[in-house]
Amino acid sequence: MTERLSPARRREALAGLPGWQDAEDRDAISKVFTFADFNAAFGFMSRVALAAEKLDHHPEWFNVYRTVSVTLSTHDAGGVTERDISLATAMEAIAAGTG
Ligand code: HBI
């Protein structure tokens, strides 16, 4: 079972993930992505969905028009693990158009 990140590793991982921060109310990381329009936002979600399936790790997300609010946590571990960092990294690549 994947273990929750140590505080040091979590800080290090977040430093490499622009705009991601610790969730206020639980052991998770979150970010709000803003796109040019709904079409771009939904395109992002479609591509992330495929990546999530490949990683067998899924986001909790909320889409309003051109924003996608994302929260990542590993339910099995009750907090943030390397799986969340992998998915956040994939999201950054997809949002940058390189993923
Ligand atoms: N996604 N975010 C997240 N957290 C999980 O613990 C998780 C998941 N997707 C699939 C998954 N776990 C399965 O591996 C387990 O439910 C069996």
Backbone and ligand atoms as CSV (ligand in chain L), in Angstrom:
chain,resi,resn,atom,element,x,y,z
A,1,MET,N,N,0.865,-1.198,0.000
A,1,MET,CA,C,0.000,0.000,0.000
A,1,MET,C,C,0.902,1.249,0.000
A,2,THR,N,N,0.542,2.223,-0.812
A,2,THR,CA,C,1.349,3.458,-0.879
A,2,THR,C,C,1.230,4.215,0.440
A,3,GLU,N,N,2.377,4.696,0.907
A,3,GLU,CA,C,2.386,5.407,2.195
A,3,GLU,C,C,2.232,6.916,2.007
A,4,ARG,N,N,1.677,7.593,3.032
A,4,ARG,CA,C,1.570,9.060,3.003
A,4,ARG,C,C,2.976,9.668,2.972
A,5,LEU,N,N,3.105,10.790,2.268
A,5,LEU,CA,C,4.416,11.444,2.150
A,5,LEU,C,C,4.857,11.997,3.504
A,6,SER,N,N,6.173,11.980,3.715
A,6,SER,CA,C,6.731,12.658,4.899
A,6,SER,C,C,6.597,14.168,4.672
A,7,PRO,N,N,6.586,14.961,5.724
A,7,PRO,CA,C,6.503,16.419,5.557
A,7,PRO,C,C,7.581,16.969,4.635
A,8,ALA,N,N,8.794,16.440,4.754
A,8,ALA,CA,C,9.901,16.940,3.908
A,8,ALA,C,C,9.648,16.611,2.445
A,9,ARG,N,N,9.243,15.396,2.182
A,9,ARG,CA,C,8.995,14.977,0.801
A,9,ARG,C,C,7.795,15.739,0.231
A,10,ARG,N,N,6.820,15.979,1.050
A,10,ARG,CA,C,5.629,16.719,0.604
A,10,ARG,C,C,6.014,18.145,0.212
A,11,ARG,N,N,6.828,18.784,1.027
A,11,ARG,CA,C,7.278,20.152,0.727
A,11,ARG,C,C,8.059,20.165,-0.586
A,12,GLU,N,N,8.953,19.180,-0.715
A,12,GLU,CA,C,9.798,19.074,-1.926
A,12,GLU,C,C,8.918,18.864,-3.161
A,13,ALA,N,N,7.942,17.986,-3.045
A,13,ALA,CA,C,7.062,17.683,-4.183
A,13,ALA,C,C,6.227,18.916,-4.555
A,14,LEU,N,N,5.674,19.593,-3.559
A,14,LEU,CA,C,4.842,20.771,-3.828
A,14,LEU,C,C,5.667,21.891,-4.467
A,15,ALA,N,N,6.934,21.970,-4.097
A,15,ALA,CA,C,7.806,23.024,-4.659
A,15,ALA,C,C,7.921,22.858,-6.173
A,16,GLY,N,N,7.752,21.636,-6.634
A,16,GLY,CA,C,7.868,21.386,-8.078
A,16,GLY,C,C,6.539,21.418,-8.798
A,17,LEU,N,N,5.463,21.763,-8.082
A,17,LEU,CA,C,4.110,21.749,-8.678
A,17,LEU,C,C,3.505,23.157,-8.572
A,18,PRO,N,N,3.660,23.961,-9.621
A,18,PRO,CA,C,3.213,25.362,-9.557
A,18,PRO,C,C,1.719,25.482,-9.251
A,19,GLY,N,N,1.382,26.290,-8.243
A,19,GLY,CA,C,-0.024,26.595,-7.955
A,19,GLY,C,C,-0.716,25.572,-7.074
A,20,TRP,N,N,-0.053,24.478,-6.752
A,20,TRP,CA,C,-0.665,23.461,-5.876
A,20,TRP,C,C,-0.401,23.826,-4.417
A,21,GLN,N,N,-1.401,23.544,-3.597
A,21,GLN,CA,C,-1.191,23.835,-2.176
A,21,GLN,C,C,-1.897,22.797,-1.315
A,22,ASP,N,N,-1.544,22.800,-0.041
A,22,ASP,CA,C,-2.209,21.886,0.901
A,22,ASP,C,C,-3.671,22.294,1.041
A,23,ALA,N,N,-4.568,21.315,1.004
A,23,ALA,CA,C,-5.988,21.600,1.235
A,23,ALA,C,C,-6.152,22.026,2.684
A,24,GLU,N,N,-7.147,22.879,2.921
A,24,GLU,CA,C,-7.316,23.408,4.288
A,24,GLU,C,C,-7.862,22.340,5.227
A,25,ASP,N,N,-8.883,21.641,4.731
A,25,ASP,CA,C,-9.680,20.849,5.681
A,25,ASP,C,C,-9.314,19.371,5.736
A,26,ARG,N,N,-8.287,18.988,4.971
A,26,ARG,CA,C,-7.971,17.546,5.016
A,26,ARG,C,C,-6.585,17.305,4.432
A,27,ASP,N,N,-6.087,16.086,4.564
A,27,ASP,CA,C,-4.757,15.745,4.056
A,27,ASP,C,C,-4.860,15.506,2.555
A,28,ALA,N,N,-4.733,16.602,1.805
A,28,ALA,CA,C,-4.872,16.544,0.345
A,28,ALA,C,C,-4.154,17.744,-0.240
A,29,ILE,N,N,-3.962,17.753,-1.574
A,29,ILE,CA,C,-3.406,18.925,-2.249
A,29,ILE,C,C,-4.426,19.374,-3.278
A,30,SER,N,N,-4.432,20.680,-3.539
A,30,SER,CA,C,-5.447,21.185,-4.471
A,30,SER,C,C,-4.903,22.312,-5.325
A,31,LYS,N,N,-5.609,22.528,-6.411
A,31,LYS,CA,C,-5.249,23.601,-7.351
A,31,LYS,C,C,-6.491,23.938,-8.167
A,32,VAL,N,N,-6.631,25.214,-8.540
A,32,VAL,CA,C,-7.683,25.636,-9.466
A,32,VAL,C,C,-7.015,25.968,-10.803
A,33,PHE,N,N,-7.374,25.234,-11.846
A,33,PHE,CA,C,-6.879,25.499,-13.193
A,33,PHE,C,C,-7.886,26.407,-13.906
A,34,THR,N,N,-7.372,27.399,-14.623
A,34,THR,CA,C,-8.247,28.274,-15.408
A,34,THR,C,C,-7.818,28.218,-16.870
A,35,PHE,N,N,-8.814,27.967,-17.746
A,35,PHE,CA,C,-8.527,27.808,-19.171
A,35,PHE,C,C,-9.181,28.927,-19.981
A,36,ALA,N,N,-8.931,28.931,-21.289
A,36,ALA,CA,C,-9.444,30.006,-22.149
A,36,ALA,C,C,-10.972,29.998,-22.186
A,37,ASP,N,N,-11.538,28.773,-22.158
A,37,ASP,CA,C,-13.003,28.679,-22.242
A,37,ASP,C,C,-13.415,27.279,-21.774
A,38,PHE,N,N,-14.696,27.007,-21.842
A,38,PHE,CA,C,-15.189,25.704,-21.347
A,38,PHE,C,C,-14.599,24.569,-22.172
A,39,ASN,N,N,-14.514,24.792,-23.471
A,39,ASN,CA,C,-14.019,23.755,-24.375
A,39,ASN,C,C,-12.615,23.293,-23.962
A,40,ALA,N,N,-11.773,24.267,-23.650
A,40,ALA,CA,C,-10.402,23.945,-23.228
A,40,ALA,C,C,-10.419,23.241,-21.879
A,41,ALA,N,N,-11.278,23.707,-20.981
A,41,ALA,CA,C,-11.371,23.082,-19.654
A,41,ALA,C,C,-11.823,21.631,-19.781
A,42,PHE,N,N,-12.819,21.402,-20.615
A,42,PHE,CA,C,-13.327,20.041,-20.756
A,42,PHE,C,C,-12.321,19.152,-21.480
A,43,GLY,N,N,-11.603,19.739,-22.423
A,43,GLY,CA,C,-10.549,18.978,-23.113
A,43,GLY,C,C,-9.482,18.514,-22.139
A,44,PHE,N,N,-9.149,19.417,-21.227
A,44,PHE,CA,C,-8.183,19.078,-20.146
A,44,PHE,C,C,-8.725,17.906,-19.333
A,45,MET,N,N,-9.983,18.003,-18.950
A,45,MET,CA,C,-10.581,16.948,-18.116
A,45,MET,C,C,-10.607,15.613,-18.874
A,46,SER,N,N,-10.883,15.668,-20.143
A,46,SER,CA,C,-10.926,14.419,-20.928
A,46,SER,C,C,-9.556,13.752,-20.957
A,47,ARG,N,N,-8.528,14.562,-21.137
A,47,ARG,CA,C,-7.174,13.997,-21.214
A,47,ARG,C,C,-6.709,13.509,-19.849
A,48,VAL,N,N,-7.070,14.267,-18.816
A,48,VAL,CA,C,-6.695,13.835,-17.466
A,48,VAL,C,C,-7.416,12.536,-17.115
A,49,ALA,N,N,-8.639,12.393,-17.575
A,49,ALA,CA,C,-9.398,11.175,-17.279
A,49,ALA,C,C,-8.657,9.944,-17.799
A,50,LEU,N,N,-8.100,10.065,-18.998
A,50,LEU,CA,C,-7.346,8.938,-19.575
A,50,LEU,C,C,-6.092,8.661,-18.754
A,51,ALA,N,N,-5.423,9.740,-18.337
A,51,ALA,CA,C,-4.207,9.572,-17.513
A,51,ALA,C,C,-4.560,8.948,-16.164
A,52,ALA,N,N,-5.657,9.371,-15.601
A,52,ALA,CA,C,-6.088,8.834,-14.298
A,52,ALA,C,C,-6.371,7.344,-14.407
A,53,GLU,N,N,-6.996,6.946,-15.492
A,53,GLU,CA,C,-7.265,5.523,-15.676
A,53,GLU,C,C,-5.945,4.741,-15.773
A,54,LYS,N,N,-5.018,5.292,-16.530
A,54,LYS,CA,C,-3.703,4.626,-16.679
A,54,LYS,C,C,-2.993,4.506,-15.321
A,55,LEU,N,N,-3.130,5.549,-14.512
A,55,LEU,CA,C,-2.472,5.555,-13.189
A,55,LEU,C,C,-3.297,4.821,-12.137
A,56,ASP,N,N,-4.528,4.481,-12.496
A,56,ASP,CA,C,-5.493,3.942,-11.530
A,56,ASP,C,C,-5.543,4.855,-10.305
A,57,HIS,N,N,-5.607,6.141,-10.571
A,57,HIS,CA,C,-5.635,7.128,-9.486
A,57,HIS,C,C,-6.472,8.301,-9.990
A,58,HIS,N,N,-7.500,8.668,-9.270
A,58,HIS,CA,C,-8.507,9.584,-9.817
A,58,HIS,C,C,-8.660,10.867,-9.009
A,59,PRO,N,N,-8.862,11.966,-9.708
A,59,PRO,CA,C,-9.026,13.259,-9.020
A,59,PRO,C,C,-10.429,13.431,-8.465
A,60,GLU,N,N,-10.520,14.304,-7.463
A,60,GLU,CA,C,-11.817,14.846,-7.045
A,60,GLU,C,C,-11.815,16.226,-7.681
A,61,TRP,N,N,-12.769,16.498,-8.533
A,61,TRP,CA,C,-12.696,17.782,-9.249
A,61,TRP,C,C,-14.088,18.336,-9.474
A,62,PHE,N,N,-14.068,19.707,-9.676
A,62,PHE,CA,C,-15.313,20.459,-9.842
A,62,PHE,C,C,-15.084,21.438,-10.977
A,63,ASN,N,N,-15.929,21.352,-12.003
A,63,ASN,CA,C,-15.743,22.240,-13.161
A,63,ASN,C,C,-16.856,23.270,-13.224
A,64,VAL,N,N,-16.508,24.533,-13.315
A,64,VAL,CA,C,-17.471,25.600,-13.582
A,64,VAL,C,C,-16.929,26.365,-14.772
A,65,TYR,N,N,-17.622,26.251,-15.900
A,65,TYR,CA,C,-17.232,26.976,-17.118
A,65,TYR,C,C,-15.762,26.724,-17.473
A,66,ARG,N,N,-14.863,27.696,-17.249
A,66,ARG,CA,C,-13.482,27.504,-17.712
A,66,ARG,C,C,-12.513,27.210,-16.566
A,67,THR,N,N,-13.066,26.921,-15.398
A,67,THR,CA,C,-12.176,26.550,-14.285
A,67,THR,C,C,-12.402,25.089,-13.900
A,68,VAL,N,N,-11.326,24.470,-13.471
A,68,VAL,CA,C,-11.394,23.094,-12.957
A,68,VAL,C,C,-10.670,23.097,-11.604
A,69,SER,N,N,-11.464,22.898,-10.534
A,69,SER,CA,C,-10.872,22.841,-9.189
A,69,SER,C,C,-10.565,21.387,-8.870
A,70,VAL,N,N,-9.330,21.106,-8.518
A,70,VAL,CA,C,-8.877,19.732,-8.338
A,70,VAL,C,C,-8.379,19.511,-6.911
A,71,THR,N,N,-8.770,18.389,-6.335
A,71,THR,CA,C,-8.225,17.964,-5.046
A,71,THR,C,C,-7.721,16.544,-5.208
A,72,LEU,N,N,-6.505,16.296,-4.721
A,72,LEU,CA,C,-5.919,14.956,-4.842
A,72,LEU,C,C,-5.562,14.409,-3.474
A,73,SER,N,N,-5.940,13.185,-3.242
A,73,SER,CA,C,-5.578,12.492,-2.009
A,73,SER,C,C,-5.706,11.000,-2.309
A,74,THR,N,N,-4.978,10.206,-1.563
A,74,THR,CA,C,-5.083,8.759,-1.782
A,74,THR,C,C,-5.998,8.189,-0.704
A,75,HIS,N,N,-7.200,7.847,-1.098
A,75,HIS,CA,C,-8.209,7.416,-0.120
A,75,HIS,C,C,-7.708,6.204,0.664
A,76,ASP,N,N,-7.056,5.291,-0.041
A,76,ASP,CA,C,-6.584,4.072,0.647
A,76,ASP,C,C,-5.585,4.409,1.743
A,77,ALA,N,N,-4.829,5.497,1.595
A,77,ALA,CA,C,-3.788,5.832,2.576
A,77,ALA,C,C,-4.249,6.940,3.522
A,78,GLY,N,N,-5.386,7.544,3.221
A,78,GLY,CA,C,-5.905,8.619,4.066
A,78,GLY,C,C,-5.101,9.894,3.969
A,79,GLY,N,N,-4.431,10.082,2.845
A,79,GLY,CA,C,-3.672,11.328,2.704
A,79,GLY,C,C,-2.908,11.352,1.399
A,80,VAL,N,N,-1.945,12.265,1.307
A,80,VAL,CA,C,-1.211,12.505,0.063
A,80,VAL,C,C,-0.055,11.500,-0.064
A,81,THR,N,N,-0.008,10.817,-1.201
A,81,THR,CA,C,1.060,9.850,-1.478
A,81,THR,C,C,1.727,10.187,-2.813
A,82,GLU,N,N,2.708,9.371,-3.170
A,82,GLU,CA,C,3.385,9.593,-4.456
A,82,GLU,C,C,2.417,9.506,-5.625
A,83,ARG,N,N,1.345,8.757,-5.447
A,83,ARG,CA,C,0.358,8.630,-6.538
A,83,ARG,C,C,-0.280,9.978,-6.845
A,84,ASP,N,N,-0.490,10.758,-5.796
A,84,ASP,CA,C,-1.084,12.089,-6.008
A,84,ASP,C,C,-0.094,13.009,-6.724
A,85,ILE,N,N,1.159,12.886,-6.351
A,85,ILE,CA,C,2.206,13.693,-7.001
A,85,ILE,C,C,2.319,13.316,-8.475
A,86,SER,N,N,2.241,12.009,-8.751
A,86,SER,CA,C,2.285,11.569,-10.155
A,86,SER,C,C,1.124,12.134,-10.961
A,87,LEU,N,N,-0.057,12.075,-10.393
A,87,LEU,CA,C,-1.225,12.583,-11.122
A,87,LEU,C,C,-1.150,14.100,-11.275
A,88,ALA,N,N,-0.708,14.803,-10.232
A,88,ALA,CA,C,-0.585,16.272,-10.337
A,88,ALA,C,C,0.430,16.632,-11.407
A,89,THR,N,N,1.520,15.879,-11.461
A,89,THR,CA,C,2.558,16.111,-12.476
A,89,THR,C,C,2.000,15.879,-13.875
A,90,ALA,N,N,1.216,14.840,-14.026
A,90,ALA,CA,C,0.587,14.568,-15.329
A,90,ALA,C,C,-0.381,15.701,-15.692
A,91,MET,N,N,-1.111,16.204,-14.715
A,91,MET,CA,C,-2.047,17.305,-14.959
A,91,MET,C,C,-1.311,18.550,-15.434
A,92,GLU,N,N,-0.165,18.837,-14.821
A,92,GLU,CA,C,0.609,20.013,-15.222
A,92,GLU,C,C,1.065,19.877,-16.674
A,93,ALA,N,N,1.498,18.673,-17.045
A,93,ALA,CA,C,1.965,18.455,-18.422
A,93,ALA,C,C,0.810,18.600,-19.405
A,94,ILE,N,N,-0.355,18.069,-19.030
A,94,ILE,CA,C,-1.526,18.167,-19.901
A,94,ILE,C,C,-1.973,19.629,-20.023
A,95,ALA,N,N,-2.006,20.341,-18.894
A,95,ALA,CA,C,-2.432,21.755,-18.924
A,95,ALA,C,C,-1.463,22.593,-19.763
A,96,ALA,N,N,-0.188,22.208,-19.747
A,96,ALA,CA,C,0.823,22.961,-20.518
A,96,ALA,C,C,0.787,22.547,-21.995
A,97,GLY,N,N,-0.040,21.531,-22.283
A,97,GLY,CA,C,-0.158,21.092,-23.676
A,97,GLY,C,C,0.937,20.155,-24.103
A,98,THR,N,N,1.687,19.669,-23.076
A,98,THR,CA,C,2.799,18.768,-23.444
A,98,THR,C,C,2.515,17.327,-23.028
A,99,GLY,N,N,1.386,17.130,-22.344
A,99,GLY,CA,C,1.176,15.800,-21.761
A,99,GLY,C,C,0.357,14.916,-22.672
L,1,HBI,N1,N,-7.973,7.426,-6.643
L,1,HBI,N2,N,-7.569,9.471,-5.617
L,1,HBI,C1,C,-7.652,8.130,-5.557
L,1,HBI,N3,N,-7.394,7.544,-4.383
L,1,HBI,C2,C,-7.431,6.196,-4.272
L,1,HBI,O1,O,-7.180,5.672,-3.184
L,1,HBI,C3,C,-7.763,5.414,-5.400
L,1,HBI,C4,C,-8.043,6.086,-6.584
L,1,HBI,N4,N,-8.367,5.400,-7.682
L,1,HBI,C5,C,-8.457,3.957,-7.696
L,1,HBI,C6,C,-8.116,3.332,-6.427
L,1,HBI,N5,N,-7.793,4.030,-5.344
L,1,HBI,C7,C,-8.116,1.837,-6.418
L,1,HBI,O2,O,-6.801,1.380,-6.569
L,1,HBI,C8,C,-8.638,1.289,-5.093
L,1,HBI,O3,O,-9.901,1.818,-4.923
L,1,HBI,C9,C,-8.684,-0.212,-5.174
